[in-house]
């Protein structure tokens, strides 16, 4: 049994595993593959919905076929989020379809030119896939990591891919009716699956990976620790301009409100002032303090309401 057939059987055996946004990823992958097929292969390939599996990183790498085209996938500056693998037989068929040359024997490993042509197809597919799979934490769209070497051996891939579990999506491609081992497989780290913006489910912080949970808690603490400018307003009133011009040290300004028994607590907001509640002035632990006796039902930003102007003390 070839490793491609074994991968398909293993995928079917583990189908239905708990993978966040599984349906959304499978639909996006099928759409991306068909779009690349239409643009580059003139719809010559018959593409079936993907088989789904759940594998550990090392088992995934051990199962890759010798001679397969492998491309590591990134989503911004963070560590790689997965990889795409094209079986050797499909590499040769894609290269043949793009170049018009007769496909070589399956026993022959793909040449560097054949792998380069398969790489073009993989990049076009990732381009379409990136439009459908959007991370929710502001990360960049999916993009291939530049290959420094023509071939990606297991040790190199192991050093690049984060450890953990990966969701595998294997798309059967049929460009030749005589070959049933043609697969394009994409593997995503489960942490990446968890932070995707799914169309049918909201992302919950508790479902994130350990590193993402720590970052979420850190950012939450930063947000909750940010200072908000608060003011205790005893009263508001208006003064005529002529009265302001005559103000001198020692003048007394009467307050028409309830004074220290009715103080407004206001919070600064980027679009105005929030009248958050009301209270009375007192003391607590030898400090002046405000005891709230009511909270505003509507905390939408509003403009200050002015009382009737008071007549200043004329000396």
C-alpha positions, -999 to +999 in steps of 0.1 A: +000+000+000+014+034-009+017+061+018-009+082+000-035+054+003-025+048+039-030+085+046-064+084+031-074+054+052-060+070+083-079+102+075-112+083+072-105+064+104-101+096+124-128+117+106-151+134+129-124+144+154-131+176+173-115+203+151-126+239+155-143+253+124-138+220+106-166+225+081-156+260+073-120+250+067-130+221+045-154+243+024-127+270+020-101+245+010-124+229-016-132+264-030-096+274-032-086+241-050-114+245-075-105+282-081-068+273-087-079+244-109-100+267-131-073+294-134-042+272-140-055+238-152-085+248-172-108+227-149-090+195-160-089+181-125-118+164-107-116+174-071-134+156-043-142+170-008-114+165+017-109+136+041-101+149+076-077+136+101-060+146+134-023+139+138+006+148+159+034+167+142+060+139+142+035+113+129+024+137+102+060+142+090+067+105+090+037+099+068+048+123+040+057+106+008+092+106-005+095+131-034+063+150-024+063+187-028+061+203+007+055+239+015+054+254+050+026+279+056+027+311+077+002+337+089+022+367+097+053+369+119+041+342+143+055+306+140+043+286+110+007+274+112+009+244+090+021+230+056+008+218+023+019+186+007+014+174-029+019+138-037+047+130-062+023+115-088+002+147-087+033+169-089+042+152-122+006+155-135+003+192-126+036+199-142+025+180-174-008+199-175+010+233-171+038+226-195+020+204-221+048+178-218+040+141-215+040+130-178+069+109-167+068+075-151+056+073-115+087+055-104+107+085-112+110+112-085+097+146-096+123+169-111+132+203-098+112+219-127+082+197-120+083+207-083+086+243-093+054+241-114+036+223-086+047+251-063+030+277-086-002+258-083+001+255-045+008+292-041-023+300-062-044+277-041-030+294-009-038+328-023-075+318-027-075+300+007-062+331+025-092+350+014-115+325+031-096+316+062-090+348+083-075+347+117-095+366+143-066+382+163-054+405+136-028+381+121-019+384+084-034+361+058-020+327+049+012+328+029+039+303+019+072+304+038+101+308+014+119+275+009+157+279+013+163+244-001+148+226-031+137+197-009+123+198+027+136+169+047+119+157+079+145+173+102+141+207+085+103+206+087+105+194+123+126+224+132+102+248+115+068+234+125+056+239+161+050+208+181+014+197+188-016+183+170-025+192+134-058+190+115-052+173+082-074+179+051-066+157+021-082+166-012-083+138-038-073+151-073-080+132-104-060+143-135-054+108-147-080+081-144-053+055-140-038+071-109-057+071-076-029+083-054-031+120-063-036+141-031-031+177-020-030+177+018-030+207+040-023+205+077-031+232+102-020+235+138-050+232+161-041+266+176-046+282+142-079+264+137-091+277+171-085+314+162-101+314+128-131+336+122-157+309+116-190+319+099-211+298+122-193+299+156-178+325+177-143+320+190-141+314+228-109+323+246-111+290+266-106+271+233-074+287+224-040+271+228-019+277+259+002+304+243-029+322+229-046+319+263-017+335+281-017+364+255-054+368+259-051+371+297-022+395+293-041+418+269-072+417+291-051+427+321-036+456+301-070+468+290-085+465+325-055+484+340-057+514+317-066+546+336-099+564+330-101+601+339-128+605+365-143+637+378-166+645+407-188+675+398-205+694+426-225+715+402-227+731+368-238+766+360-232+794+336-218+829+342-223+859+320-191+871+303-193+905+321-194+886+355-164+865+346-145+897+336-152+911+371-142+880+391-116+887+419-100+867+446-124+863+475-156+865+454-183+840+465-202+820+438-234+804+451-241+769+439-278+764+429-277+726+432-277+704+463-240+708+469-221+681+487-252+658+490-255+654+452-223+650+434-220+637+398-194+611+389-183+616+352-159+595+332-141+608+301-148+591+268-133+596+234-167+609+221-178+629+251-184+626+288-202+597+305-225+607+334-218+574+353-236+580+386-244+603+416-234+603+452-226+623+483-193+636+497-180+619+528-148+605+543-131+571+543-098+562+560-090+598+566-095+607+530-123+625+512-146+600+495-176+598+473-204+573+482-225+564+452-262+562+458-273+558+421-259+548+387-271+562+355-293+539+335-281+553+302-242+557+301-241+569+265-218+600+261-237+632+264-231+670+265-232+686+300-265+701+310-262+737+322-282+750+352-297+784+352-270+811+355-264+822+391-258+858+401-222+863+414-216+880+447-210+916+441-186+933+465 
